[in-house]
Amino acid sequence: MAQWKSIGPDTMLVDGAMTEVTTDNELLLVARVGAQYYAAQALCPHVGGHLARGKLNGFVVTCPRHGSQYDVRDGHNVAWIPGIHGVAHTLAEAIKKAQNLRTYSTQIKDRQVWADIS
């Protein structure tokens, strides 16, 4: 069952910006690309970096701690530790596999951005 929560006014971010929002003890990354808002878990699933402190390039957010990249539309891992190559990358993958972000549906209603945190 959907559990829609208001996470801020529809003017809270400009295109290409992102922030962290807390609702019902859930820390969310909120990003705006064009007129659409996207919501995902705020912390990188690998080392807990606050993704809002990283970079947003189009739909891809980069973790500020280790450079892993995620698509804010569906949370899939675009690149896992891209700065590490060869044997070091293989060893890192053996220790910790690439993971995706949890994402949340969003909508704009009554000049508010809403996220389904169910």
TORGUTI-657589 format. One record per residue: residue in three letters; x, y, z of N, C-alpha, C in turn. Coordinates in steps of 0.2 Angstrom, whole numbers, padded with zeros to 4 digits, always signed. Each point is the difference from the previous one (the first is absolute). Example, Ala and Ser with C-alpha at 12.3 -4.5 7.8 and 13.67 -1.06 7.14 Angstrom:
BEGIN
ALA+0066-0028+0039-0004+0006+0000+0004+0006+0000;SER-0002+0005-0004+0004+0006+0001-0004+0005+0003;
This chain:
BEGIN
MET+0004-0006+0000-0004+0006+0000+0004+0006+0000;ALA-0001+0005-0004+0004+0006-0001-0001+0004+0007;GLN+0006+0003+0001+0001+0005+0006+0003+0006-0002;TRP-0004+0005-0003+0002+0006-0003+0002+0005+0006;LYS+0006+0003+0000+0002+0005+0004+0002+0006-0003;SER-0002+0006+0002+0003+0006-0003+0007+0001+0002;ILE+0004+0001-0005+0008+0001+0001+0002+0007-0001;GLY-0005+0005-0002+0002+0007-0001-0004+0003-0006;PRO+0001+0007+0000-0004+0003-0006+0003-0002-0006;ASP-0004+0001-0006+0003-0002-0006+0005+0005-0003;THR+0001+0005+0004+0006+0005-0002+0006-0001+0004;MET+0001-0005+0004+0005-0001+0005+0007-0001-0004;LEU+0000-0002-0006+0006-0001-0004+0000+0002-0007;VAL+0005+0003-0002+0001+0002-0007+0002-0006-0004;ASP-0001+0000-0007+0002-0006-0004+0008-0001+0001;GLY+0001-0007+0001+0007-0002+0001+0002+0000+0007;ALA-0004+0002+0005+0002+0000+0007-0003-0006+0004;MET+0003-0001+0006-0002-0005+0004+0001+0002+0007;THR-0004-0004+0005+0001+0002+0007-0002-0007+0004;GLU+0001+0001+0006-0003-0006+0005-0006+0003+0003;VAL-0005-0005+0001-0006+0002+0004-0001-0006+0004;THR-0003+0002+0007-0002-0006+0004-0007+0001+0001;THR-0003-0006-0001-0007-0001+0001-0002-0007+0003;ASP-0003+0000+0006-0002-0006+0004+0006-0004+0001;ASN+0006+0003+0002+0006-0003+0002+0003-0003-0006;GLU-0002+0002-0006+0003-0003-0006+0004+0006-0003;LEU+0007-0001-0001+0004+0005-0003+0000-0001-0008;LEU-0002+0005-0004-0001-0001-0007+0005+0005-0003;LEU+0002-0002-0006+0003+0004-0005-0005+0002-0005;VAL-0001+0007-0001-0005+0003-0004+0004+0003-0006;ALA-0001-0001-0006+0003+0003-0005-0005+0002-0005;ARG+0002+0006-0004-0005+0003-0005+0004+0000-0006;VAL-0003-0004-0005+0003+0000-0007-0006+0003-0005;GLY+0001+0005-0003-0006+0003-0004-0005+0002+0005;ALA-0006-0001-0001-0006+0001+0004-0001-0006+0005;GLN+0003-0005-0001-0001-0006+0004+0004-0001+0006;TYR-0003-0002+0006+0004-0001+0006+0001-0008+0001;TYR+0005-0002+0002+0002-0007+0002+0002+0000+0007;ALA-0002-0006+0003+0002-0001+0007+0003-0007+0000;ALA+0005-0001+0004+0004-0006+0002+0003+0000+0007;GLN+0002-0006+0002+0004+0000+0006+0005+0005+0000;ALA+0002+0004+0005+0004+0005+0000+0008-0002+0001;LEU+0001-0006+0003+0006-0002+0001+0002-0006-0005;CYS+0007+0001-0002+0002-0005-0005+0000-0007+0004;PRO-0002-0005-0004-0001-0007+0004+0007-0003+0001;HIS+0006+0003-0003+0006-0003+0001+0004+0002+0006;VAL+0001+0007+0001+0003+0002+0005-0003+0006+0004;GLY-0007+0001-0001-0004+0004+0003+0001+0008-0001;GLY+0003+0001-0006+0001+0007-0002-0006+0004-0001;HIS-0001+0006+0002-0006+0004-0001+0000+0002-0007;LEU-0004-0003-0004+0000+0001-0007-0002+0008-0002;ALA-0003+0003+0004-0002+0007-0002+0006+0004+0001;ARG+0006-0002+0003+0006+0004+0000+0004-0002-0006;GLY-0002-0005-0005+0003-0002-0006-0002+0005-0005;LYS+0001-0003-0006-0002+0004-0006-0005-0003-0004;LEU-0005+0004-0003-0005-0002-0004+0001+0002-0007;ASN+0001-0005-0005+0001+0002-0007-0005-0004-0004;GLY-0005+0004-0002-0006-0003-0003-0004-0004+0005;PHE-0001-0006-0001-0003-0004+0004+0004-0004+0005;VAL+0007+0001-0001+0005-0004+0004+0003+0004+0006;VAL-0001-0003+0006+0003+0003+0006+0006-0004+0001;THR+0006+0003+0002+0006-0003+0002+0001+0001+0007;CYS+0002-0006+0003+0001+0000+0008+0007+0004+0001;PRO-0001+0004+0005+0006+0005+0001+0006-0004+0004;ARG-0001-0006+0002+0005-0004+0004+0004-0004-0005;HIS-0003-0004-0004+0004-0004-0004-0002+0000-0008;GLY-0004+0004-0002-0002+0001-0007-0005-0005-0003;SER-0003-0004+0003-0005-0004-0003-0005+0004-0002;GLN-0004-0002-0006-0005+0004-0003-0006-0004+0000;TYR-0006+0004+0001-0006-0003-0001-0005+0004-0004;ASP-0005-0003-0003-0005+0004-0004-0006+0001+0005;VAL-0001+0007+0001-0006+0002+0005-0007-0003-0002;ARG+0000-0001-0007-0007-0002-0002-0002-0007+0002;ASP+0005-0005+0001-0002-0007+0002+0005-0002+0005;GLY+0005+0003+0001+0005-0002+0006+0005-0005-0003;HIS+0000-0001-0006+0005-0005-0002+0007+0002+0000;ASN+0005-0004+0002+0007+0002+0000+0003+0000-0007;VAL+0002+0006-0001+0002+0002-0007+0008-0002+0000;ALA+0004+0002+0005+0007-0002+0000+0002-0001+0008;TRP+0003-0005+0001+0002-0002+0007+0007+0001+0000;ILE+0002+0004+0005+0007+0003+0001+0004+0000-0006;PRO-0002+0005-0004+0003+0001-0007+0007+0002+0000;GLY+0003+0002+0005+0007+0002+0001+0005-0005+0001;ILE-0003-0006+0001+0004-0006+0002+0000-0005-0006;HIS+0006-0002-0003-0001-0005-0006+0004-0006+0002;GLY+0000-0005-0005+0004-0006+0000-0002-0004+0006;VAL+0006-0003+0003+0000-0005+0006-0003+0004+0006;ALA+0001+0006+0001-0002+0004+0006-0008+0000-0001;HIS-0003+0001-0006-0007+0000-0001-0003-0007+0002;THR+0003-0005-0003-0002-0007+0001+0000-0001+0008;LEU+0005+0002+0003+0000-0002+0007-0005+0004+0004;ALA-0001+0007-0002-0005+0004+0003-0007-0003-0001;GLU-0001-0003-0006-0007-0003-0001-0001-0006+0004;ALA+0006-0004+0001-0001-0006+0004-0002+0002+0007;ILE+0002+0005+0003-0001+0002+0007-0007+0003+0000;LYS-0002+0004-0005-0007+0004+0001-0002+0000-0008;LYS-0006-0003-0001-0003+0000-0007-0003+0007-0001;ALA-0001+0002-0006-0004+0006-0002-0007-0001+0002;GLN-0003+0005+0003-0007+0000+0002-0004+0006-0003;ASN-0006-0001-0001-0004+0006-0002-0003+0004+0005;LEU-0002+0006-0001-0004+0004+0005-0007-0002+0000;ARG-0003+0001+0006-0007-0001+0000-0003+0007-0002;THR-0005+0000-0004-0003+0006-0003-0008+0000+0002;TYR-0002+0006+0000-0007+0001+0002-0004+0004-0005;SER-0006-0002-0001-0004+0004-0005-0002+0007+0002;THR+0000+0005-0004-0001+0006+0002-0006+0003-0005;GLN-0003+0005+0003-0005+0004-0004-0001+0007+0003;ILE-0002+0005-0004-0001+0006+0002-0008+0001+0000;LYS-0002+0003+0006-0007+0001+0001-0001+0006+0005;ASP-0004+0004-0002-0001+0006+0004+0006+0004+0002;ARG+0004+0001-0005+0007+0003+0000+0005-0003+0005;GLN-0001-0006+0002+0004-0004+0004+0003-0006-0003;VAL+0006-0002+0002+0003-0006-0003-0002-0005+0005;TRP-0002-0006-0002-0002-0006+0004+0004-0006-0002;ALA+0002-0004+0005+0003-0006-0001-0004-0006+0003;ASP+0000-0005-0003-0003-0006+0003+0005-0004+0003;ILE+0000+0000+0007+0006-0003+0004-0002-0007+0002;SER-0006-0003-0003-0002-0006+0003+0005-0006-0002;
